[in-house]
Amino acid sequence: MTGPPSGLGRVSTSEWRRGRRRWEETVIPWALKLVALVSILTTVGIVVSLLTEAVGFFREVSLGDFFGDTRWAPTFSLDPHFGIWPLINGTLLIAGIAAAVALPIGLFTAIFLSEYAPDKLRRVLKPVLETLAGIPTVVYGFFALTFVTPTIIRNLPGPFADANIFNALSAGVVVGIMIIPMVASLSEDAMVAVPRSLREGAYAVGATRFEVATRVVVPAALSGVIASFILAISRAVGETMIVTLAAGATPKLTANPLESVQTMTAYIVNVSLGETPFDTIEYKTIFAVGLVLFVMTLLMNIVGQWVVRRFRESY
């Protein structure tokens, strides 16, 4: 329907346009509903597949053993242990290091782009910064393993020289570098949305540019900034290839970032690529671990939505 048939009068053209408009108003909403339904059904399918296998796992392993034991050794046939806490510990340790790296750097970068950088410079810097998000995570993993640990961490004074080649610090730092663009871009978008009148009012009473940025713009954009923090941390929790290559495969309860740890995602990868027989208890562990990971990220996103609604400013 690119145009009315040739030879029709003006009235026919008008009627054709009205018919096309009615067709678009009918078809497009249904197409959008179909796309939304596909995304919902995909999520439901993921949840059902996780629950189906996880239920089989918890029929053989009690919740008390799963959340009460502090050792994770499901593949030991003589003395298996199914305590999830070592994997949770490794996941949170690396996510915490990544947050310590990415959140301040990303926030200060967003402040610079929003309040200090000229428009021409900002149009160049922001796409360059966002190219970090397009680098494959496997490249980040090899970067952590072959450069960050041997060249940087092991050359630091004190206990760093004895750091394990696979360690949580290297993986956490590189995961933090990876999520900096997410924090910076989303926070900068939230700051740019703050009305110019708030800045001008602060300048009128004698505030400096830094005071305007930290005491006016950031508080006004707080909901967007916190949402970017939570989304970035969720991304760090779910990261797979970097932690698989750089953090190691030693599930343990430790707060020492120089030791080898294992995250939930790394365990899922290691078991999935191994020779674990189908429908065994070892095979079902990946679904139990995946379900815990799904619940963790779901809760973080729920908290993020609550924060956005709680602190959102309307202008």
C-alpha positions in Angstrom: 0.0 0.0 0.0 2.4 2.7 -1.2 -0.2 4.9 -2.9 -3.7 5.0 -4.3 -4.4 3.4 -7.7 -3.7 5.8 -10.6 -6.6 7.7 -12.1 -8.6 8.1 -8.8 -9.9 11.5 -7.8 -9.0 13.5 -4.7 -11.9 11.9 -2.7 -10.6 8.4 -3.5 -7.1 9.5 -2.4 -8.4 10.8 0.9 -10.4 7.6 1.4 -7.3 5.5 0.6 -5.3 7.4 3.2 -7.9 6.9 5.8 -8.1 3.2 5.1 -4.3 3.0 5.3 -4.3 4.8 8.6 -7.0 2.5 10.0 -5.0 -0.5 8.8 -1.8 0.7 10.4 -3.7 1.5 13.7 -5.0 -2.1 13.7 -2.0 -4.1 12.6 0.8 -2.3 14.3 -0.6 -2.6 17.9 -1.1 -6.3 17.3 2.4 -6.7 15.9 3.8 -4.9 19.0 1.7 -7.1 21.3 3.1 -10.2 19.5 6.7 -9.1 20.0 6.0 -8.4 23.7 4.3 -11.8 24.0 7.4 -13.5 22.5 9.7 -11.9 25.2 7.3 -12.9 28.0 7.0 -16.5 26.7 10.8 -16.7 26.4 11.1 -15.7 30.1 8.5 -18.2 31.1 10.3 -20.9 29.2 13.5 -20.1 30.9 11.9 -20.2 34.3 10.0 -23.5 33.5 13.2 -25.2 32.3 15.1 -24.1 35.4 12.4 -25.2 37.8 11.8 -28.5 36.1 15.4 -29.7 36.6 15.9 -27.9 39.9 12.9 -29.7 41.4 14.5 -33.0 40.5 17.7 -31.8 42.2 16.0 -30.8 45.4 14.3 -34.1 45.6 17.7 -35.6 46.2 19.4 -32.8 48.0 17.5 -31.0 50.8 17.4 -27.2 51.1 19.2 -27.5 54.4 22.2 -29.2 52.7 22.0 -26.7 49.8 22.0 -23.6 51.9 23.4 -24.9 55.2 26.6 -26.6 54.0 29.7 -24.4 53.4 31.5 -26.8 51.0 30.8 -27.2 47.3 32.0 -30.6 45.9 29.2 -32.2 43.9 31.4 -34.3 41.7 33.0 -36.2 44.6 31.2 -39.5 44.4 32.5 -40.8 47.8 31.7 -37.6 49.8 29.7 -35.1 47.8 28.9 -31.7 49.2 26.2 -29.4 47.8 26.7 -26.2 49.8 26.0 -23.2 47.5 27.8 -20.6 49.6 31.3 -20.9 48.1 29.9 -20.1 44.7 27.8 -17.3 46.0 30.9 -16.0 47.8 33.0 -16.0 44.6 30.2 -14.3 42.7 29.7 -11.5 45.2 33.4 -11.0 45.8 34.1 -10.4 42.1 30.9 -8.3 41.7 32.0 -6.2 44.7 35.4 -5.6 43.3 33.8 -4.7 39.9 31.4 -2.3 41.6 34.3 -0.6 43.5 36.1 0.0 40.1 33.1 0.8 37.9 30.8 2.9 40.0 33.0 5.8 41.0 34.8 5.9 37.6 31.5 5.7 35.7 29.9 8.3 37.8 32.8 10.8 37.5 32.9 10.1 33.8 29.2 10.9 33.5 29.6 14.1 35.5 32.4 15.2 33.2 30.5 14.4 30.0 27.3 16.1 31.3 28.7 19.2 33.1 32.3 19.9 31.9 32.8 18.5 28.4 32.0 20.7 25.4 29.3 19.3 23.0 31.9 18.5 20.3 34.1 16.6 22.8 31.1 14.8 24.3 29.9 13.6 20.9 33.3 12.1 20.4 34.1 10.7 23.9 30.8 9.0 24.5 30.9 6.7 21.4 34.5 5.9 22.1 33.7 5.0 25.7 30.8 2.8 24.6 33.1 0.8 22.4 34.3 -0.9 25.6 30.9 -2.5 25.8 31.3 -4.0 22.3 34.5 -5.8 23.1 33.9 -9.6 23.4 34.1 -10.7 27.0 36.4 -13.5 26.1 39.0 -10.8 25.1 38.5 -9.2 28.5 39.2 -12.6 30.1 42.4 -13.2 28.3 43.4 -9.6 29.0 42.9 -10.3 32.8 44.8 -13.6 32.6 47.7 -12.6 30.5 48.3 -8.9 31.3 46.5 -7.7 34.5 47.7 -10.5 36.8 51.3 -11.1 35.7 52.1 -7.5 34.7 50.2 -5.4 37.2 49.0 -7.3 40.2 52.1 -9.5 40.7 54.4 -6.4 40.4 52.7 -4.6 43.3 54.4 -4.7 46.7 53.4 -6.8 49.6 51.3 -9.9 49.3 50.4 -9.2 45.7 53.6 -10.8 44.4 52.3 -14.2 45.6 48.9 -13.8 44.0 47.5 -16.9 42.3 47.6 -16.7 38.5 43.8 -17.2 38.7 42.4 -14.7 41.3 39.3 -12.8 42.1 41.0 -9.4 42.0 42.1 -9.6 38.4 38.7 -10.8 37.3 36.8 -8.2 39.4 38.9 -5.3 38.0 38.4 -6.3 34.4 34.7 -6.9 34.9 34.6 -3.4 36.4 36.3 -2.0 33.3 33.7 -3.8 31.2 30.7 -2.3 33.0 32.1 1.3 33.1 30.3 2.3 29.9 27.0 1.1 31.3 27.3 3.2 34.4 28.7 6.2 32.6 26.2 6.2 29.7 23.1 5.7 31.7 24.1 8.1 34.4 25.0 10.8 31.8 21.6 10.3 30.2 19.9 10.9 33.5 22.0 14.0 34.2 21.4 15.5 30.8 17.6 15.1 31.4 17.9 17.4 34.5 16.3 20.8 33.5 18.8 23.6 32.7 16.8 25.9 35.0 18.1 24.0 38.1 21.7 24.6 37.0 21.1 28.3 36.2 19.4 28.8 39.6 22.4 27.3 41.4 24.8 29.4 39.4 22.7 32.5 40.2 23.3 32.0 44.0 27.1 31.7 43.5 27.6 27.9 43.3 30.6 26.6 41.5 30.4 24.2 38.6 31.5 21.3 40.8 28.9 22.2 43.5 26.2 22.4 40.8 27.3 19.0 39.5 27.5 17.2 42.9 24.8 19.0 44.9 22.2 19.8 42.2 22.5 17.6 39.1 23.4 14.3 40.7 20.7 14.5 43.4 18.2 15.5 40.8 19.2 12.5 38.6 19.6 10.1 41.6 17.0 7.6 40.4 18.7 7.2 37.0 22.1 7.0 38.6 21.1 4.3 41.1 19.3 2.4 38.4 22.5 2.4 36.3 24.5 1.1 39.4 22.1 -1.7 40.0 21.9 -2.7 36.3 25.7 -2.7 36.1 26.1 -4.8 39.2 23.5 -7.3 37.8 25.7 -7.4 34.7 28.7 -8.2 36.8 26.9 -10.9 38.7 25.9 -12.6 35.5 29.3 -12.3 33.7 30.6 -15.6 32.5 33.7 -15.7 30.3 35.9 -13.3 32.2 35.4 -15.1 35.5 35.7 -18.5 33.8 39.1 -17.6 32.3 40.6 -15.3 35.1 39.1 -16.2 38.4 39.8 -20.0 38.5 37.7 -22.9 39.4 38.2 -23.3 43.2 35.0 -22.9 45.1 35.8 -21.6 48.6 34.6 -19.3 51.3 37.3 -16.6 51.3 37.5 -12.8 51.4 41.0 -12.8 50.0 40.8 -11.4 46.4 44.3 -12.8 45.6 43.0 -16.4 45.8 41.3 -18.5 43.1 37.5 -18.6 43.4 34.7 -19.9 41.4 31.5 -18.1 40.6 28.1 -19.6 39.8 28.3 -18.8 36.1 31.8 -20.3 35.9 30.6 -23.5 37.5 27.7 -23.7 35.0 30.1 -23.3 32.1 32.6 -25.9 33.5 30.0 -28.5 34.0 28.2 -27.8 30.7 31.4 -28.3 28.8 32.5 -31.4 30.7 31.5 -35.0 30.4 28.8 -35.0 33.1 26.2 -37.7 32.3 22.7 -36.5 31.6 20.1 -36.7 34.3 22.6 -37.3 37.1 22.7 -35.3 40.3 25.9 -33.5 39.0 24.0 -32.6 35.9 21.1 -31.2 37.8 23.3 -29.0 39.9 23.7 -26.5 37.1 20.0 -25.9 37.1 19.9 -25.4 40.8 22.8 -23.0 40.6 21.2 -21.3 37.6 17.9 -20.9 39.6 19.8 -19.2 42.4 21.5 -16.9 40.0 18.2 -16.1 38.3 16.6 -15.2 41.6 19.5 -13.0 42.6 19.4 -11.0 39.4 15.6 -10.8 39.5 15.7 -9.4 43.1 18.3 -6.8 42.0 16.2 -5.7 39.1 13.1 -5.5 41.4 15.1 -3.3 43.8 16.2 -1.2 40.9 12.7 -0.6 39.7 11.6 0.3 43.3 14.5 2.8 43.6 13.6 4.4 40.2 10.0 4.8 41.3 10.9 6.0 44.8 13.4 8.7 43.8 12.2 9.7 40.4 11.9 13.5 40.0 9.2 14.9 37.7 9.9 18.2 36.0 
